[in-house]
Amino acid sequence: MGITVKNVIKKLKPDVSEFVMKELEKLDSKCYLQRHESDYRFNIHQKENRKINLPTNGGAPCMRAYVYGNLMFTEDNIYLSNKCISNSEVLEHDSYRSIYENQYNKFVKKLEDKNNEQDMKKFKDENFIKKDEDGMEGIKITDENVDEIVDSLLSNIPPFSEEYIKMFSDL
């Protein structure tokens, strides 16, 4: 199945602030993380993880679940990724693109505010990651942007179904 944000942070031990950790742990109320192809990239799934008939790359419908974001971990930081890992079981939800683009535009604005090339390079190196092998890139999650990221992700995840709520309230 998946793993909680809290457990991923505990396992991978990125060097992030207590505030960033606590805010990201709010995702655990509705979500779990799942990795597919690597040790450091995790799709964000709704806990209920309902599968619906969604098209594949070839256009044929297939039972898949939506994913609502992707987090990339390094030993030093956590990044909001530009895309989710899609495959025959999952598809990136339409809402995620705007969440990432909003953070990317803010990153670019801060980058443009730097006075010289050296400051721009330093800021980019400290706040942006790119993996050329698969085109994934990420913006560092910081004290400044974590609230907005978490709130945006949670607001785009649909509420649990009555059946799901009932199943866990009967336990």
PyMOL commands that set and color helices and strands:
alter all, ss='L'
color gray80, all
select helices_A, chain A and resi 5-12+18-29+95-112+117-127+146-156+162-169
alter helices_A, ss='H'
color red, helices_A
select strands_A, chain A and resi 31-34+41-46+51-55+61-73+78-81+90-92+128-131+136-140
alter strands_A, ss='S'
color yellow, strands_A
deselect
rebuild
show_as cartoon
